[in-house]
Amino acid sequence: MLQQNTGQLSHPIPVPKKRIEIDSLVDQKMPPSPNGLLRLSELLRDYNSSRSAIVRAISHDPILTARVLRLANSPIYSLEREIVLVDTAVTAIGNQSIYDIVIVEMAARTFNKGINQTEVSQKVWEHSLAVAIIAREISGVLEMRGLEEAFICGLLHDFGKFVLLNHDSEDYEEILKINNEFEMLKAEFDTYGYTHAEVGSLVARRWNLPDEVCYSILNHHNPTQSEQPKIVEHIIDIADILANINGYGVRSEEEEKLNYSESAMKLGFSENFIENVWEGTKDKVTEVINSFK
């Protein structure tokens, strides 16, 4: 075992119990994002895409078609008649909501590939959805550009947890049950040599996502510690806490945590502002989570 040369007593450097080769882990466990969904996401980002092209792309995927129709007929839109056509659904709910569904579906198919469906993994998935929706709501209230970027950052912020659940489900589930954030991250590092945030950021790089997305995943637990923190990193931090406070997550949080959150102070968010954000998102969070059950 390696030892530190301090000139006094020699102390062993802790070696992770189950050190992982992170690059090979990511390559072996994470499949590429589905091509059809990736093509549809590109269509939705292109303002010149025709509605007919979007409708055709959705209609080729029966699971996605069901998701879109279910959302269009949900209480969120309170439409007067039942929608049974994809074309009508696209018009009713808009490209932004369709885009959200596509990204969530892309992540869902990746998350669910090879992962044992347990109560813990389901809670991590629901937490990811909640953080994505809350992050987009905050970005919208702040009138930021790139709402889809905040959504993606929120959805993927805990991506590394799914990789580790694939890799070592039994022991990692026990780590996820640790309610203290610092202790959980320490247990990850002590066990594997990496935290879920580091693993997740590598997955994002493999998918060729923008640097800002990769860094937001890497720094979502400590955005103030990053060299050049971006607003979206603070937004994900706040959304993460808010989702946990409201029961969407493995770890519970006390409401007081937002009162002394460095991210909330950095962005100047008042308690009233954060309460309004939750009021504006809680129904959407419930509806989207229900549509993926």
C-alpha positions as CSV (number, residue, x, y, z in Angstrom):
1,M,0.0,0.0,0.0
2,L,1.3,3.5,-0.8
3,Q,2.3,5.7,2.1
4,Q,2.8,9.4,2.5
5,N,6.4,10.5,3.3
6,T,5.8,13.1,5.9
7,G,9.1,12.8,7.8
8,Q,7.1,11.6,10.8
9,L,4.6,8.8,11.0
10,S,3.6,7.2,7.7
11,H,-0.1,7.1,7.1
12,P,-1.5,4.8,4.4
13,I,-3.4,6.5,1.6
14,P,-6.9,5.0,1.5
15,V,-7.4,2.7,-1.5
16,P,-11.0,2.4,-2.9
17,K,-12.5,-0.9,-2.0
18,K,-13.8,-1.5,-5.5
19,R,-11.7,0.8,-7.6
20,I,-13.2,1.1,-11.1
21,E,-11.6,1.8,-14.5
22,I,-14.0,4.6,-15.2
23,D,-13.6,4.8,-19.0
24,S,-14.2,1.1,-19.5
25,L,-17.1,1.2,-17.1
26,V,-18.8,4.0,-19.1
27,D,-18.1,2.2,-22.4
28,Q,-19.4,-1.1,-21.2
29,K,-22.5,0.0,-19.3
30,M,-23.9,3.0,-21.3
31,P,-25.3,2.3,-24.8
32,P,-25.4,5.2,-27.3
33,S,-28.5,7.3,-27.3
34,P,-31.2,5.8,-29.6
35,N,-30.8,7.1,-33.1
36,G,-34.4,7.7,-33.9
37,L,-35.0,9.8,-30.8
38,L,-31.7,11.7,-31.4
39,R,-32.9,12.5,-35.0
40,L,-36.2,13.7,-33.6
41,S,-34.5,15.9,-31.0
42,E,-32.5,17.5,-33.8
43,L,-35.7,18.2,-35.8
44,L,-37.3,19.9,-32.7
45,R,-34.2,22.1,-32.3
46,D,-34.4,23.2,-35.9
47,Y,-36.8,26.1,-36.3
48,N,-37.1,25.3,-40.0
49,S,-38.4,21.8,-39.4
50,S,-41.9,21.2,-40.7
51,R,-44.6,20.0,-38.4
52,S,-45.3,17.1,-40.8
53,A,-41.7,15.9,-40.4
54,I,-41.9,16.0,-36.6
55,V,-45.3,14.1,-36.7
56,R,-43.8,11.4,-39.0
57,A,-40.8,11.0,-36.7
58,I,-43.0,10.6,-33.6
59,S,-45.4,8.2,-35.4
60,H,-42.6,5.8,-36.2
61,D,-42.1,5.2,-32.5
62,P,-45.2,3.7,-30.9
63,I,-44.0,4.2,-27.3
64,L,-43.3,7.9,-27.9
65,T,-46.6,8.2,-29.7
66,A,-48.4,6.9,-26.6
67,R,-46.4,9.4,-24.3
68,V,-47.3,12.4,-26.5
69,L,-51.0,11.5,-26.7
70,R,-51.2,10.8,-23.0
71,L,-49.6,14.2,-22.2
72,A,-51.9,16.0,-24.6
73,N,-54.9,14.5,-22.9
74,S,-53.7,15.2,-19.4
75,P,-55.3,17.8,-17.1
76,I,-52.3,20.1,-17.7
77,Y,-53.8,21.3,-21.0
78,S,-57.5,21.0,-20.1
79,L,-58.6,20.6,-23.7
80,E,-62.3,20.3,-24.5
81,R,-62.1,17.1,-26.6
82,E,-60.0,14.0,-26.5
83,I,-57.0,14.0,-28.8
84,V,-56.4,10.9,-30.8
85,L,-54.1,12.1,-33.6
86,V,-50.3,12.9,-33.2
87,D,-50.7,15.9,-35.5
88,T,-53.3,17.4,-33.2
89,A,-51.3,16.6,-30.1
90,V,-48.2,18.3,-31.5
91,T,-50.2,21.4,-32.2
92,A,-51.8,21.4,-28.7
93,I,-48.8,20.9,-26.5
94,G,-46.0,22.6,-28.6
95,N,-42.5,21.7,-29.7
96,Q,-41.0,22.5,-26.3
97,S,-43.1,19.9,-24.4
98,I,-42.5,17.4,-27.2
99,Y,-38.7,18.0,-26.9
100,D,-38.9,17.4,-23.2
101,I,-40.6,14.0,-23.8
102,V,-38.1,13.0,-26.4
103,I,-35.1,13.8,-24.1
104,V,-36.8,12.0,-21.2
105,E,-37.6,9.0,-23.3
106,M,-34.0,8.9,-24.6
107,A,-32.7,8.9,-21.0
108,A,-35.4,6.4,-19.9
109,R,-34.4,3.8,-22.4
110,T,-30.8,4.2,-21.5
111,F,-31.5,4.1,-17.7
112,N,-33.7,1.1,-17.9
113,K,-31.3,-0.9,-20.1
114,G,-29.8,-3.5,-17.8
115,I,-30.8,-1.8,-14.5
116,N,-32.7,-3.8,-12.0
117,Q,-35.9,-2.0,-11.4
118,T,-36.0,-1.4,-7.6
119,E,-37.6,1.2,-5.4
120,V,-34.3,3.0,-5.1
121,S,-33.6,3.2,-8.9
122,Q,-37.2,4.4,-9.4
123,K,-36.7,7.1,-6.9
124,V,-33.5,8.2,-8.6
125,W,-35.4,8.3,-11.9
126,E,-38.3,10.3,-10.5
127,H,-35.8,12.7,-8.9
128,S,-34.1,13.3,-12.2
129,L,-37.4,14.1,-13.9
130,A,-38.3,16.5,-11.1
131,V,-35.0,18.3,-11.2
132,A,-35.2,18.7,-15.0
133,I,-38.7,20.3,-14.8
134,I,-37.8,22.6,-11.9
135,A,-34.6,23.7,-13.6
136,R,-36.4,24.6,-16.8
137,E,-39.1,26.5,-14.8
138,I,-36.4,28.5,-13.0
139,S,-34.7,29.3,-16.3
140,G,-38.0,30.4,-17.8
141,V,-38.7,32.7,-14.9
142,L,-35.3,34.2,-15.2
143,E,-36.0,34.6,-19.0
144,M,-32.8,32.7,-19.8
145,R,-32.1,31.5,-23.3
146,G,-31.7,27.7,-23.9
147,L,-34.5,26.3,-21.6
148,E,-33.7,22.9,-23.1
149,E,-30.2,23.1,-21.8
150,A,-31.4,23.5,-18.3
151,F,-33.8,20.7,-18.7
152,I,-31.1,18.3,-20.0
153,C,-28.7,19.4,-17.3
154,G,-31.3,18.6,-14.7
155,L,-32.3,15.3,-16.3
156,L,-28.7,14.0,-16.5
157,H,-27.3,15.5,-13.3
158,D,-27.5,12.1,-11.5
159,F,-26.7,10.0,-14.6
160,G,-23.7,8.6,-12.9
161,K,-25.9,6.9,-10.3
162,F,-27.5,4.8,-12.9
163,V,-24.1,3.7,-14.2
164,L,-23.1,2.7,-10.7
165,L,-26.4,0.9,-10.2
166,N,-25.6,-1.1,-13.3
167,H,-22.1,-1.8,-12.1
168,D,-22.7,-2.8,-8.5
169,S,-26.4,-2.6,-7.7
170,E,-26.5,-4.2,-4.3
171,D,-23.7,-2.3,-2.6
172,Y,-24.5,1.0,-4.4
173,E,-28.1,0.9,-3.3
174,E,-26.8,0.8,0.3
175,I,-24.7,3.9,-0.4
176,L,-27.7,5.7,-1.8
177,K,-29.5,5.1,1.4
178,I,-27.1,7.4,3.2
179,N,-29.1,10.5,4.0
180,N,-26.2,13.0,4.5
181,E,-25.0,14.3,1.1
182,F,-21.4,14.7,2.2
183,E,-21.3,11.2,3.7
184,M,-22.9,9.7,0.6
185,L,-20.3,11.3,-1.8
186,K,-17.5,10.2,0.5
187,A,-18.8,6.6,0.5
188,E,-18.9,6.7,-3.3
189,F,-15.3,7.9,-3.5
190,D,-14.1,5.5,-0.8
191,T,-15.7,2.6,-2.5
192,Y,-15.1,3.3,-6.2
193,G,-12.5,6.0,-6.4
194,Y,-15.0,8.4,-8.1
195,T,-18.3,10.1,-7.3
196,H,-21.5,9.7,-9.3
197,A,-21.0,13.3,-10.5
198,E,-17.6,12.4,-12.1
199,V,-19.0,9.3,-13.7
200,G,-22.0,11.2,-15.1
201,S,-19.9,13.9,-16.6
202,L,-18.0,11.3,-18.6
203,V,-21.2,9.9,-19.9
204,A,-22.3,13.3,-21.0
205,R,-18.9,13.7,-22.8
206,R,-19.5,10.4,-24.5
207,W,-22.8,11.7,-25.9
208,N,-21.0,14.8,-27.1
209,L,-23.1,17.1,-25.0
210,P,-21.9,20.7,-24.6
211,D,-19.2,21.5,-22.1
212,E,-21.8,23.5,-20.0
213,V,-23.9,20.4,-19.6
214,C,-20.9,18.2,-18.7
215,Y,-19.7,20.8,-16.1
216,S,-23.1,21.2,-14.6
217,I,-23.3,17.4,-14.0
218,L,-19.8,17.4,-12.5
219,N,-20.4,20.4,-10.2
220,H,-24.0,20.0,-9.2
221,H,-23.2,19.3,-5.6
222,N,-20.7,22.1,-5.2
223,P,-21.2,24.8,-8.0
224,T,-19.4,27.4,-5.9
225,Q,-16.3,25.3,-5.9
226,S,-16.0,25.1,-9.7
227,E,-13.4,27.4,-11.4
228,Q,-15.9,29.3,-13.5
229,P,-19.4,28.5,-12.1
230,K,-22.2,29.0,-14.6
231,I,-25.7,30.1,-13.7
232,V,-27.1,26.7,-14.8
233,E,-24.9,24.9,-12.2
234,H,-26.5,27.0,-9.4
235,I,-29.9,26.4,-10.9
236,I,-29.4,22.6,-10.9
237,D,-28.2,22.8,-7.3
238,I,-31.3,24.6,-6.2
239,A,-33.6,22.3,-8.2
240,D,-31.9,19.3,-6.7
241,I,-32.5,20.5,-3.2
242,L,-36.1,21.6,-4.0
243,A,-37.0,18.2,-5.4
244,N,-35.6,16.4,-2.4
245,I,-37.5,18.7,0.0
246,N,-40.7,17.8,-1.8
247,G,-40.2,14.0,-1.6
248,Y,-38.7,13.4,-5.1
249,G,-35.5,11.6,-4.3
250,V,-33.8,8.9,-2.3
251,R,-32.5,11.5,0.2
252,S,-34.7,13.8,2.3
253,E,-33.9,17.4,2.8
254,E,-35.1,19.9,5.4
255,E,-36.6,23.1,4.0
256,E,-34.1,25.2,5.9
257,K,-31.3,23.9,3.6
258,L,-32.5,26.4,0.9
259,N,-32.3,29.2,3.4
260,Y,-28.5,28.9,3.6
261,S,-27.9,27.5,0.1
262,E,-24.9,29.3,-1.5
263,S,-26.6,28.9,-4.9
264,A,-29.8,30.6,-3.7
265,M,-27.8,33.5,-2.2
266,K,-25.6,33.7,-5.3
267,L,-28.7,34.1,-7.6
268,G,-30.6,36.3,-5.1
269,F,-33.5,33.9,-4.8
270,S,-35.9,34.7,-1.9
271,E,-38.0,32.1,-0.1
272,N,-41.1,33.4,-1.8
273,F,-39.4,33.1,-5.3
274,I,-38.6,29.4,-4.6
275,E,-42.1,28.7,-3.3
276,N,-43.6,30.2,-6.5
277,V,-41.2,28.0,-8.6
278,W,-42.5,24.9,-6.9
279,E,-46.1,26.0,-7.2
280,G,-45.5,26.4,-11.0
281,T,-44.0,23.0,-11.4
282,K,-45.5,20.5,-9.0
283,D,-48.4,19.5,-11.2
284,K,-46.2,19.1,-14.2
285,V,-43.7,17.0,-12.2
286,T,-46.5,14.7,-11.1
287,E,-48.0,14.4,-14.6
288,V,-44.7,13.7,-16.4
289,I,-43.7,11.1,-13.8
290,N,-47.0,9.4,-14.1
291,S,-46.7,9.2,-17.8
292,F,-43.5,7.2,-17.5
293,K,-44.9,4.6,-15.1
